[in-house]
Amino acid sequence: MASVEKCKELEPGRGVQGKRARMLLRVSSEQQLEADGDLKVQRQIVLEYIKSRPDWVLDEVEYFEGGVSGYKNSVADRNELQRAWRDAQKGEYDILVVYKDDRLGRKALEIPDYIVKLQKAGVVVESVKDGRLTPEQNDPMGVVTLVLKYAVAEKSSADTGMRVKDTAKKLIQSGKFMGGRPPYGYVLEHSGEISKHGRALKRLVIHPGQADAVRHIYELSLRKEYGSAKIAGTLNTDERYRGLAPNDVWKSGTVTSILTNPVYAGYMAYNRREKLHGRRRSLDGEEWVLSREANPEIAIIEETVWLEVQRKREMRRNKYGGSHIKRNDGMLTLVDVLHCGYCGCKMVNGSKYNYWTIKGTGERRASRIGIYKCQNAWQGVPHDKTKQFRADELEPVVHEAVAECIGKLQETESIQAAAAAYRGAKRRRMEKELEMAGKELEKIRRGIRVMESHIPDAMTGEYPLTLEKLAHCIALQREEEQKIKSAVQEKEAILQDPPVPSGKIPTWRELFLRSDTASKRALIHQLIERIDVTREKMVIRFRIGLGGYLPKP
């Protein structure tokens, strides 16, 4: 063994002054990275420990993991541990130094196995707080002790995790924000409350511009039945919403996250996802933990709208099992409801395109003729008479029938009563919001009074916050107080003198006929069950309860 050690000392780059030591630093949360807090302390302590060993030389390479859990992540998924292992196999260093044994991780079987693997590659692991972690050669009891050590660490992390989850559930159920990055559509502001650790707590506040984008996303999903990818594409081509995209571009995953998060209906949520084997997966709604009541101050959309969007998305997810519409794209509004009146087969898109070039300029032009075609006839099945119909002949007839139907609906007493009930509910909701705002104002003023009472303590250094930070918190709360007061005054003015719409109010019929193709198609699929067409006639079958509003053919 002595000759082997001597050979090692003579290898290039190994040096004769001592064994090369490298640091492994890990912080498990992003907060520990802020202002170099825990990381800076860790690095300094490990550095002093290495310098205190006369036979060690600090190597310039450092392994660092930021915001990585040593309990939730396996060794195979931790890039820095894998890099340290590969470097050990190359013989680049002799000692790996950590601040504490749990900086390597908290896996009962994986971490001891990793330490033994490093040992076989010629690297010893040392901890500033726990001494040598690598067992002696041919010492099975040392390995057993190592496994027990990390089993205790894993059990401790599991117990801590359970306590954190239980606390989080209680906070979420009471409507508290758990911290971290705010969801899209919100910003963080100081709440005026101070935690038991002396930290100024924050709360969610609606971001007006982003909230408008959220409402538009729900509108596209609910009214036009667009999928997430279609919505993302629509937003990216819209000048108004393109600049509001997170990370400069809208993606389907972002849209899905917005459409499934109950926070937009005013409900805080916890346990919507879990990490399993290094991967995150979404959990079913039954497993979520929600706040007991909706908070109107953070609600961007109506709860009924959120629930309806979930219902429609679920139907589309189940291979369109109960959905009225499959995909809402293309130019034809009757796809999926139009059937051939001769054979009963569903008619599909058979549109034709013509292309030509203008002489002289070389400009290419194109035109489209919308056509519905019978699949059976086009596949050679014996068929009687016509096998295709022009869209510009069929669609105006159906659109007029639907327009007349919804016009009749608007005239009925029940619809008018529902509209009046809706206006009453809107007024009651605004009155409720005023009541909540009044309570919030009183809470803020109470908090300001409490903070102002602690100014003398802050001046003498007997308060967790410095005088400067305390004054800053008070100023923020003053701004919030003024903001809420302004909002309250606006709502009170609206309640006292509701605005009267100017000009002619368009009827539902007119709104439908003016709407775009996607909107027409979505509504047609809601109202119409089936259309059978031949050259002689068209039979429209409305869904239950709607046929009575149409005149006879």
C-alpha positions in Angstrom: 0.0 0.0 0.0 2.9 2.4 0.8 4.3 2.0 -2.7 0.8 2.7 -4.2 0.5 5.9 -2.2 3.9 7.0 -3.3 3.0 6.4 -6.9 -0.1 8.5 -6.4 1.9 11.4 -5.2 4.1 11.3 -8.3 1.2 11.3 -10.7 0.9 14.5 -12.8 -1.3 17.2 -11.2 -1.5 15.4 -7.9 1.2 17.4 -6.2 3.5 16.4 -3.4 2.3 19.0 -0.8 -0.9 17.1 0.3 -4.1 15.5 -0.6 -6.5 17.5 -2.9 -9.7 18.4 -1.2 -12.9 19.6 -3.0 -16.0 21.2 -1.5 -19.6 20.0 -2.0 -22.1 22.7 -1.0 -25.9 22.3 -1.1 -28.8 24.5 -0.1 -32.3 23.0 -0.3 -34.3 26.1 -1.0 -34.1 29.2 -3.1 -34.5 31.4 0.0 -31.1 30.1 1.3 -29.5 31.3 -1.9 -30.8 34.9 -1.4 -28.0 37.4 -0.5 -25.7 34.4 -0.3 -27.1 33.7 3.2 -26.7 30.0 4.2 -24.5 29.3 1.2 -21.9 31.9 2.2 -21.7 30.6 5.8 -21.4 27.0 4.6 -18.6 27.9 2.2 -16.6 29.8 4.8 -16.8 27.1 7.4 -15.8 24.3 5.0 -12.9 26.5 3.7 -11.6 27.1 7.2 -11.8 23.4 7.9 -9.8 22.5 4.9 -7.1 25.1 5.7 -6.8 23.7 9.2 -5.6 20.4 7.9 -1.9 20.8 7.0 -1.8 17.8 4.7 -4.7 19.0 2.6 -4.7 21.3 -0.4 -7.8 23.1 -1.6 -8.7 22.2 -5.2 -10.2 25.0 -7.3 -13.2 22.8 -8.4 -16.3 23.2 -6.3 -19.5 21.1 -6.5 -22.6 23.2 -5.8 -26.3 22.4 -5.7 -28.8 25.3 -5.3 -32.4 24.7 -4.4 -32.0 20.9 -4.4 -33.6 18.7 -1.8 -31.4 15.9 -0.5 -34.6 14.0 0.6 -36.8 14.2 -2.5 -34.1 13.8 -5.2 -32.3 10.5 -5.8 -28.6 10.4 -6.3 -29.1 9.4 -9.9 -31.0 12.7 -10.5 -28.5 15.0 -8.8 -26.1 16.2 -11.5 -23.4 17.5 -9.1 -23.1 14.2 -7.2 -22.8 12.4 -10.6 -20.1 14.9 -11.7 -18.2 14.4 -8.4 -18.4 10.6 -9.0 -17.1 10.9 -12.6 -14.2 13.1 -11.4 -13.4 10.6 -8.7 -13.1 7.8 -11.2 -10.6 9.9 -13.1 -8.5 10.4 -10.0 -8.9 14.2 -10.0 -9.1 14.6 -6.2 -8.7 12.7 -2.9 -11.1 14.1 -0.4 -14.7 15.4 -0.7 -15.6 17.8 2.2 -19.2 18.7 3.2 -20.4 21.0 5.9 -22.7 18.4 7.5 -23.5 14.8 6.7 -27.0 15.7 5.4 -25.5 18.0 2.7 -24.8 14.8 0.8 -28.4 13.8 1.1 -31.0 12.0 3.3 -31.5 8.7 1.5 -31.0 5.7 3.8 -29.6 3.3 1.1 -28.5 5.6 -1.7 -26.1 7.9 0.2 -24.1 5.1 2.0 -23.8 3.3 -1.3 -22.6 6.5 -3.0 -20.0 7.0 -0.2 -18.7 3.5 -0.6 -18.5 3.9 -4.4 -16.3 7.1 -3.9 -14.2 5.1 -1.5 -13.5 2.4 -4.1 -12.5 5.2 -6.5 -10.0 6.5 -3.9 -12.0 9.4 -2.5 -12.7 9.8 1.3 -15.8 11.9 2.4 -15.3 14.2 5.4 -17.9 16.3 7.2 -17.0 19.5 9.2 -19.6 18.7 11.8 -19.5 14.9 11.8 -15.9 13.9 11.0 -15.0 11.1 8.6 -18.1 9.6 6.9 -16.3 7.0 4.8 -16.0 3.7 6.7 -12.6 2.0 7.1 -11.7 -0.7 4.6 -13.2 -4.1 5.3 -15.3 -2.7 8.1 -18.9 -4.1 7.7 -20.0 -2.5 11.0 -18.9 0.9 9.7 -21.1 0.4 6.7 -24.1 -0.6 8.9 -23.5 2.4 11.1 -23.5 4.6 8.0 -26.8 3.2 6.8 -28.4 3.7 10.2 -27.1 7.3 10.3 -28.8 8.1 7.0 -31.9 6.1 7.9 -32.4 8.4 10.9 -31.8 11.4 8.6 -34.4 10.1 6.1 -36.9 9.5 8.9 -36.4 13.0 10.3 -37.0 14.5 6.8 -40.1 12.4 6.4 -41.4 13.6 9.8 -40.6 17.2 9.0 -42.3 16.8 5.6 -45.5 15.5 7.3 -45.5 18.4 9.8 -44.9 20.9 6.9 -47.8 19.4 4.9 -50.1 19.4 7.9 -49.3 23.1 8.6 -49.6 24.0 4.9 -53.1 22.3 4.7 -54.3 24.3 7.7 -52.9 27.6 6.2 -54.5 26.9 2.8 -57.8 25.9 4.3 -57.9 29.3 6.1 -57.1 31.1 2.8 -53.5 32.0 3.5 -50.9 32.3 0.7 -48.1 29.7 1.2 -45.4 31.8 -0.3 -43.2 31.3 -3.3 -43.6 32.7 -6.8 -47.1 34.1 -7.4 -49.3 32.5 -10.1 -49.7 34.3 -13.4 -52.2 37.2 -13.0 -50.9 38.2 -9.5 -48.2 40.1 -7.8 -47.0 40.0 -4.2 -47.5 42.9 -1.8 -46.8 43.2 1.9 -49.8 42.1 4.0 -48.8 44.1 7.1 -48.4 40.9 9.1 -45.1 39.8 10.7 -44.2 36.1 11.1 -42.9 34.6 14.3 -39.5 34.7 12.7 -39.7 38.4 12.1 -40.3 38.3 8.4 -42.8 40.6 6.7 -45.5 38.4 5.2 -46.9 39.0 1.7 -50.2 38.4 0.0 -51.5 37.9 -3.6 -52.8 41.0 -5.4 -54.4 41.0 -8.8 -52.3 42.3 -11.7 -54.8 44.2 -14.0 -53.1 43.5 -17.3 -52.4 39.8 -16.7 -55.9 39.3 -15.2 -57.3 40.5 -18.5 -55.3 37.8 -20.3 -56.6 35.2 -17.8 -60.2 36.2 -18.5 -59.6 36.0 -22.2 -58.1 32.5 -21.9 -61.2 31.3 -20.0 -63.4 33.0 -22.6 -61.7 31.1 -25.4 -61.9 27.8 -23.5 -65.6 28.2 -22.5 -67.2 30.0 -25.4 -65.1 28.7 -28.3 -64.1 25.4 -26.7 -60.4 25.9 -27.8 -57.8 23.5 -26.5 -54.7 24.8 -24.7 -52.5 24.7 -27.8 -55.1 26.5 -29.9 -55.4 29.2 -27.1 -51.6 29.6 -26.9 -51.4 30.1 -30.7 -54.3 32.6 -30.6 -52.6 34.6 -27.8 -49.2 34.6 -29.6 -50.8 36.1 -32.7 -52.8 38.8 -30.8 -50.9 42.1 -30.4 -52.8 42.8 -27.2 -51.9 39.6 -25.3 -48.6 38.6 -26.9 -46.6 41.1 -24.8 -48.3 39.7 -21.6 -46.9 36.2 -22.1 -44.7 34.8 -19.3 -41.2 34.2 -20.6 -42.0 36.1 -23.8 -44.2 33.4 -25.4 -47.4 31.6 -24.6 -47.2 27.8 -24.4 -49.9 25.1 -24.1 -48.5 24.0 -20.7 -48.9 27.6 -19.3 -52.4 27.8 -20.6 -53.3 24.4 -19.1 -51.9 25.5 -15.7 -54.0 28.7 -15.8 -57.2 26.8 -16.8 -56.9 24.3 -14.0 -55.8 26.5 -11.1 -58.7 27.2 -8.7 -56.9 30.4 -7.5 -58.5 32.3 -10.4 -61.9 31.5 -8.8 -60.7 32.8 -5.4 -59.6 29.4 -3.9 -56.1 28.8 -2.6 -55.0 25.2 -3.4 -52.4 22.8 -2.1 -51.3 19.3 -3.1 -52.2 19.7 -6.8 -49.0 18.0 -7.9 -46.5 15.6 -6.4 -43.0 14.6 -7.2 -42.5 10.8 -7.7 -39.3 9.2 -8.8 -37.9 12.6 -9.8 -40.9 13.6 -11.9 -43.9 15.8 -11.2 -47.4 14.6 -11.9 -50.8 16.3 -11.5 -53.2 14.8 -8.9 -56.9 14.4 -9.3 -59.1 17.2 -7.9 -60.3 14.9 -5.2 -56.8 15.0 -3.7 -56.5 18.7 -3.7 -56.6 20.8 -0.5 -58.7 24.0 -1.0 -59.5 27.0 1.1 -62.9 26.6 2.8 -64.2 29.8 1.2 -63.4 31.8 -1.9 -61.6 35.1 -1.4 -63.3 37.7 -3.7 -60.2 39.9 -3.5 -58.2 37.4 -5.6 -61.0 36.0 -7.8 -60.4 36.9 -11.4 -63.3 34.8 -12.9 -66.6 33.6 -11.6 -66.6 30.2 -9.8 -69.4 28.9 -12.1 -67.2 29.7 -15.1 -64.2 27.9 -13.6 -66.4 24.8 -12.9 -67.9 24.8 -16.4 -64.4 25.0 -18.0 -63.3 22.0 -15.9 -66.4 20.1 -17.0 -65.8 20.7 -20.6 -62.1 19.9 -20.4 -62.9 16.6 -18.7 -65.4 15.7 -21.5 -62.8 16.5 -24.2 -60.1 14.5 -22.3 -62.4 11.5 -22.3 -62.0 11.2 -26.0 -64.8 13.8 -26.4 -67.2 11.3 -24.8 -69.9 13.8 -23.8 -68.6 16.9 -25.5 -70.7 18.6 -28.2 -67.6 19.6 -30.1 -64.3 17.8 -30.8 -61.9 20.4 -32.2 -62.9 24.0 -32.9 -60.7 24.9 -35.8 -61.1 25.2 -39.5 -63.6 27.4 -41.5 -66.8 25.2 -41.5 -69.3 25.7 -38.7 -71.4 22.6 -39.2 -68.7 19.9 -39.0 -69.7 17.1 -36.6 -73.4 17.9 -36.7 -74.1 17.7 -40.4 -75.1 14.3 -41.9 -76.0 13.1 -45.4 -79.7 12.8 -45.7 -79.4 10.0 -48.2 -77.2 7.5 -46.3 -76.9 9.0 -42.8 -73.1 9.3 -42.9 -71.5 12.3 -41.2 -70.3 14.9 -43.6 -66.7 16.1 -43.4 -64.6 19.0 -44.7 -64.1 18.7 -48.5 -63.2 22.3 -49.2 -61.4 23.1 -52.5 -58.6 25.6 -53.0 -57.7 27.4 -56.2 -54.3 29.0 -56.8 -53.1 31.3 -59.5 -50.4 33.9 -60.3 -51.1 37.5 -61.5 -49.3 38.2 -64.7 -46.9 41.1 -64.5 -46.5 41.2 -60.7 -45.9 37.5 -60.1 -48.1 37.8 -57.0 -49.7 34.4 -56.0 -53.3 34.4 -55.0 -55.6 31.7 -53.6 -59.3 31.2 -53.1 -61.3 28.7 -51.1 -64.7 27.1 -51.7 -66.1 25.6 -48.5 -67.6 22.2 -49.2 -69.2 19.4 -47.0 -68.8 16.0 -48.5 -70.3 12.6 -47.7 -67.5 10.1 -46.7 -69.5 7.1 -48.0 -70.0 8.5 -51.4 -66.4 9.6 -51.8 -65.2 6.1 -50.7 -67.2 4.5 -53.5 -70.2 3.3 -51.5 -73.3 3.1 -53.7 -75.0 6.5 -53.2 -78.1 8.2 -54.4 -77.8 11.6 -56.0 -75.7 14.4 -54.5 -72.6 13.6 -52.5 -71.4 17.1 -51.6 -72.9 20.5 -50.7 -71.4 24.0 -50.8 -71.0 25.7 -47.4 -72.2 29.1 -48.6 -75.5 27.4 -49.4 -76.1 25.5 -46.2 -74.5 27.6 -43.5 -76.6 30.8 -43.9 -79.8 28.7 -43.6 -78.6 27.1 -40.3 -77.2 30.4 -39.0 -80.5 32.1 -39.5 -82.4 29.2 -37.8 -80.0 29.4 -34.8 -80.3 33.2 -34.7 -84.1 32.9 -34.7 -83.9 30.3 -31.9 -81.8 32.4 -29.6 -83.9 35.5 -30.4 -87.0 33.6 -29.2 -85.1 32.6 -26.1 -84.3 36.2 -25.3 -88.0 37.1 -25.6 -89.2 34.5 -23.0 -90.2 35.6 -19.6 -87.9 33.1 -17.9 -84.9 34.5 -19.7 -85.8 38.0 -18.8 -86.3 36.9 -15.2 -82.9 35.2 -15.2 -81.3 38.4 -16.6 -82.9 40.4 -13.8 -81.8 37.8 -11.2 -78.3 38.0 -12.7 -78.2 41.8 -12.3 -79.5 41.4 -8.7 -76.8 38.9 -8.0 -74.2 41.2 -9.4 -75.4 44.0 -7.2 -75.3 41.7 -4.1 -71.8 40.5 -5.1 -70.6 44.1 -5.3 -72.2 44.9 -1.9 -70.4 41.8 -0.5 -67.2 43.0 -2.0 -67.7 46.4 -0.3 -68.3 44.7 3.0 -65.1 42.6 2.5 -63.2 45.7 1.5 -64.4 47.5 4.7 -63.1 44.7 6.8 -59.8 44.7 5.0 -59.5 48.4 5.5 -60.1 48.0 9.2 -57.5 45.2 9.3 -54.9 47.3 7.6 -55.5 50.3 9.9 -55.3 48.0 12.9 -52.0 46.7 11.6 -50.7 50.2 11.0 -51.6 51.2 14.5 -49.7 48.1 15.9 -46.6 48.8 13.8 -46.6 52.4 14.8 -46.8 51.4 18.5 -43.6 49.5 18.0 -41.6 52.4 16.6 -40.0 53.2 20.0 -38.9 49.5 20.3 -37.4 49.6 16.8 -35.5 52.8 17.7 -33.9 51.0 20.7 -33.2 47.8 18.7 -35.7 45.7 20.8 -38.0 44.9 17.8 -37.3 42.2 15.2 -37.4 44.8 12.4 -35.1 47.8 12.1 -36.7 51.2 12.2 -36.0 51.7 8.5 -37.8 48.4 7.6 -40.6 49.1 9.9 -41.2 52.5 8.4 -41.1 50.9 4.9 -43.8 48.4 6.0 -46.0 51.2 7.4 -45.6 53.2 4.1 -46.6 50.2 2.0 -49.7 49.6 4.2 -50.6 53.3 3.8 -50.4 52.9 0.1 -52.6 49.8 0.3 -55.1 51.6 2.5 -55.4 54.4 -0.1 -55.8 52.0 -2.9 -58.6 50.1 -1.2 -60.3 53.4 -0.3 -60.3 54.5 -3.9 -61.8 51.2 -5.0 -64.5 51.4 -2.4 -65.4 54.9 -3.5 -65.7 53.8 -7.1 -68.0 50.8 -6.2 -70.1 53.0 -3.9 -70.6 55.5 -6.8 -71.7 52.7 -9.1 -74.2 51.3 -6.6 -75.7 54.7 -6.0 -75.9 55.7 -9.7 -75.7 52.6 -12.0 -74.5 53.5 -15.5 -77.1 53.6 -18.2 -76.0 51.9 -21.5 -75.9 54.4 -24.3 -77.1 53.6 -27.9 -79.0 50.6 -29.1 -78.2 47.3 -27.2 -77.6 44.5 -29.8 -79.9 41.5 -29.5 -78.6 38.0 -29.0 -79.6 37.3 -32.6 -77.5 40.2 -33.9 -74.6 39.2 -31.7 -74.7 35.6 -33.0 -74.8 36.7 -36.7 -71.9 39.1 -36.2 -69.7 36.6 -34.3 -66.7 34.8 -35.8 -66.6 31.3 -37.2 -65.3 29.6 -34.0 -68.0 31.3 -31.8 -70.8 30.3 -34.3 -69.5 26.7 -34.3 -69.3 26.4 -30.5 -72.9 27.7 -30.1 -74.3 25.5 -32.9 -72.9 22.5 -31.3 -74.5 23.5 -28.0 -77.9 24.0 -29.5 -78.1 21.5 -32.4 -77.9 17.7 -32.0 -78.0 16.7 -35.7 -78.7 18.1 -39.2 -79.7 15.9 -42.1 -79.5 17.4 -45.6 -80.5 16.4 -49.1 -81.0 18.5 -52.2 -84.7 18.9 -51.4 -84.7 19.6 -47.7 -82.8 20.2 -44.5 -83.9 18.8 -41.1 -82.5 20.5 -38.0 -82.8 18.6 -34.8 -82.4 20.9 -31.8 -81.5 19.6 -28.4 -84.3 18.9 -25.9 -86.4 21.9 -25.0 -85.2 24.1 -27.8 -87.2 23.0 -30.8 -90.4 24.7 -29.7 -88.9 28.1 -30.2 -88.5 27.6 -34.0 -91.2 27.9 -36.6 -92.2 24.9 -38.7 -90.0 24.3 -41.8 
